[in-house]
Amino acid sequence: MRRAEFADETLAAVVAAAGLDTPDTREAWEWRLQCALPWPVFDGYRQRRDECYAAAKDAGDIARVAAAEDQFFAFAGAHPDLCRLVVSGRLGYYDALLPTAAARLRRGPHARILDLGSFAGVGSLYLGAAFPDSRVGGVERHPGAVAVAEEARGRCGLGNVSFACADYTAFDAGPFDAVVSLQALPAYLLPWLPSEQPAGHRRTRSWATPPPRCSRSSAGSRRSAG
């Protein structure tokens, strides 16, 4: 599989150290998603993603949008392989967002940084690498996502980053110099890859009729090779 090219070198280094997939096209990402996951997990992902899309079209029902997104990320967090693939489908978003966030943080105090809703930890790890003299804490309420984040932290060797499984409304580990929340990309916009220009990103496929699932034999060979 060809690999995506990142505009930001720090993110590229974090992604490589964490061992994340970096497909360079939407088709490659969708193929990996289908072939790497058991069918019940893939189907559960698809159903929750479609509900996020339907809720977003009904823009007046904010509660429905929030509930759909929460169910999506709870499901993704409960399945580590899906969680990692969801992160790989957000890397273009991170590539566009994180350098700007880091530049803004440099303008003020940043000795202690809190990342609200850190999910699988890429944003927190990026900030830890970008600010090696700072302490970065990620808080996430889905335990499976926190476990994936902790594994990635170990791979990256970033001792200045830590993760906590908690609801941020009840999280009291401050004070912090800066607080960021980087998980604003809606689930229905997945994937957003580094090879895609943010201004040109569009939803191009309806999951009502998903692309053909790869054969069981090809899925097995892909898992054994990956």
Buried (B, 14 or more C-beta within 10 A) or exposed (E): BEBBEBEBEBBBBBBBBBEBBBBBBBEBBBBBBBBBBEEEBBEBBBEBBBBBBEBBEEEEEEEBBEBBBBBBBBBBBBBBBBBBBBBBBBBBBBBBBBBEBBEEBEEEEBEBBBBBBBBBBBBBBBBBBBBEEBBBBBBBBBEBBBBBBBBBBEBBEBEBBBBBBBEBEEBEEEEBBBEBEBBEBBBBBBBBBBBBEEEEBEEEEEBEEBEEBBEEEEBEEBEEEE
